[in-house]
């Protein structure tokens, strides 16, 4: 069963629903350009059935949705969370989720794009292009670090290094912000692709042409950790990126 996730994290960066909507709209637009068959027909979070309300992405519509999805007196502290999903004919079900904004130095901000299916396989073009999706996520949200993973690989890396959920790590691919990228060693078994604002994507799948073993990914994590490229942000957070 297909269960692949692209995600990214960052630390303290205060943003309001308008700013979040602008980043989200840029993300959804670029995802649609990568694979329109998968990334269109967005539904508001609900029961995950076609009767859930459709949302036609635009900055005003997304800003309104973020406001509607978040209630409470302390949103300026804890931030805003929302998600959308799409499930189109012959395509994987995709969920786009965000947690952003707020002034708390203890809240991890995050973005994810997950692909799940019982019929679409690992050989699907959209899965092959997940490192490109990671670049979209990294650039649109100006993330500190991110990765592409499946559940067994995520667990293998987490267990080997004793990682918390928000700890930076490498999966099938890794996104490193500028200061992390500057620490990344050369010669890792992946394709190095520069991203906006000095970031870097290291793709261990080489454009979807191979599936790196768990041991290969662990070995790459070991080298990146030794170089300081996967050093966690200090808590409480005092900035968005390393």
Buried (B, 14 or more C-beta within 10 A) or exposed (E): EBBBBBBBBBBBBBBBBEBBBBBBBBBBBBBBEBBEBBBBBBBBBEEEEEEBEEBEBEBEBBBBBBBEBBEEEEBBBBBBBBBBBBBBEEBBBBBBBBBBBBEBEEBBBBBBBBBBBEEBEEEBEBBBBBBBBBBBBBBBBBBBBBBBBBEEBBEBBBEBBEBEEBBBBBBBBBBBBBBBBBBBEEEBBBBEBEBEEEBBBBBBBEEBEEEBEEEBBBBBBBBBBEBEBBBBBEEEBEEBBB
